Amino acid sequence: MLEIDQHAFRGKKPSSVRSLYDEHGGTLFGYIYEVVKDQLMAEDFLIKIFSDVARQFDEINWEEKSNWWQLHSFAKTKLTIFTDAVKSCQPDPDSGLVKLFTGNNYLDQLSKDQKTIFCDIYYHRKTVAVMAIELNLTEDLIRKALKEAFAIMRKSSGN
């Protein structure tokens, strides 16, 4: 039977945040991008994650988990705001439109238009162009509303 060294999956403290970024930044970006489906937003999350890592670098127990899993944990924490809000977007089978439920602390702070735009883009995977046509708004206004929605959610989460 194959024997596995239990310590093989534990990490060792990286020499710097830069070395950590060089080794895992691309993979972490790919993971974030798969969650948010937006390059600029994924870049923003990546910057925030590495900024947090830099601030907490000496307090992190690098020997506890592999460096990748430490970064993955930071990413999951940062992305919780996003994933929790997306889970609250539910389709209304009768109308085909988004039925916006209350009870999500992040979504409850958004205007009706911001909720609709957020849910349609991130839950229903509609494009900004499609949303602009459906709501009879410019693409810039759709992007602005989406950006405002994220700003409100980030502010309320303390990020």
Secondary structure, DSSP 8 states (H G I E B T S, - for coil): -----TTTTS----S-HHHHHHHHHHHHHHHHHHHH--HHHHHHHHHHHHHHHHHHTTTS-TTTS-HHHHHHHHHHHHHHHHHHHHHTEEE-TTTSSEEE-S--TTGGGS-HHHHHHHHHHHTS---HHHHHHHHT--HHHHHHHHHHHHHHHHHHHT-
